[in-house]
Amino acid sequence: MFARFNRSSCCTLLLSCATLLVAADSAQADWYSGDPYTQQTGWPQYTDNLSNASQTYALTFDNFTWVPGAGGGVIDVVGGHFHSFGQLSGLSIDNAQWEIRTGMSHNNGGTLVASGSGAVTPYATSFTQGGAAVWGVSVDVPNFALPAGNYWFGLAIGVNDGQPGWFVASTSGASGIGGPLGDDLSVYFQSNNSIVSWDYVESAIINPTLSGFDPSYYIREVPEPSTFALAGLALALAAVGKFRRR
């Protein structure tokens, strides 16, 4: 004899499964510095991954605290929000380079912990900054484990057609995940050229009368294996709800 299922019992099981899924997701360690704000940023922070011969490697770093979750602290996606002062389409963004460092401060690059690149996916968002559309950029990086600790993250983007002009969007920490949020601690780096050199300068020191310097970035941990298992269970229970066992 098979157990008899009715619609009520199936719904109860699905609700329980959904609760488990939410619990699993909440155990996932993600960091997000916050949504871009709408007004023009106090100090536009240029970003470029050597996409043009006349441009230089440039990126802004934000400090973050990493607490590994159920996924063991293994990172698989990094990203951020970017805008231009023109009407450039973010669909042209096709390359990126990221870095994670420790011990950074004014005129001090600290220690490089991890760096690399990955498959770049640009996408439109509903955000604007200074009247310009903000585009999201997701980078699928090779999985790597990051131990718990305090770090700095920076992301440089570029386009292979040589079209420059992208800046990382600034945030005050709204809707952020993790921390620190909205603390105005950011460090800007631009490799040397004949025009200007910024050697890991702290934004608030260069512009002491301004605020809102934190770049809008995110880092995502891989989902824990049980999340996939529970998702499969939810689908199975949904199918059971269509039939009654005799």
Residue, then its C-alpha position, 0 to 999 in steps of 0.5 A: m500500500f502506498a501512502r495517500f497524498n492529498r492536496s493539503s498534505c502536498c502543500t504542507l510538504l512544499l511549504s516545509c521544503a521552501t522553509l528549508l531552502v530559505a534557511a539554506d540560502s540564508a547560510q550562504a555568505d554573500w557580500y554586497s556593498g549597496d545600491p548606487y545612489t541617484q545623484q552624481t558621485g562626489w569624485p568619479q572613480y574611473t575604471d579600465n582594464l587596458s581596453n585602449a592603448s591610450q588608457t591605463y589600468a585603473l580600479t577602485f577598491d572597497n573594504f569588506t569583511w568576509v565570513p564564509g557561509a555554508g558554501g565554505g567561503v568558496i567564491d564563484v562570482v564577482g561583480g559591480h555597477f558601472h556608468s559612463f557620463g555619456q550614453l554608452s551601452g554597457l553591452s560593449i563591456d566584454n573583459a574584466q580584471w579583479e583583485i583582492r588585497t589586504g592591508m591597504s591604506h593611503n599610498n599603500g597597496g598592501t598585499l595581493v591575496a587573489s586576482g584574475s579574470g573570467a567570463v563577463t556578463p553585462y546587464a541593464t539595471s534600473f539604477t541611474q547615477g548623475g543622470a546616466a544609466v547604470w549597468g551591472v557587470s557579472v564576472d564568473v571567476p574560477n572557484f576559489a576559497l577565501p578564508a574569513g578576514n578583512y579584505w579590499f576588493g577592486l574590479a576593472i572593466g574594459v571593452n575590446d573595441g577601445q571605447p573608454g569612459w566607464f566609472v564604478a557607481s558609488t553607493s551609501g550602502a543601501s540594501g547592502i549585505g555584510g559589511p562594512l557599509g557606507d563607511d567612505l573607505s575606498v582606495y583608488f589606483q591608476s597605473n603610471n602614464s605621462i598624464v597622471s599617477w594615482d598610487y593607491v590613494e584613499s578617496a576621503i583623503i584626496n577629497p576631505t569635504l566630500s562623501g559617498f565614495d564606496p563603490s557598488y560591488y558584490i561577491r557571491e559564494v557558491p550555493e551549498p550542495s544541499t540547496f540543489a538537493l532541496a530544490g530537486l525535492a521541491l520539484a518532485l513534491a510539486a509533481v506529486g501534487k498532481f496525482r493521488r496514490r492509490 
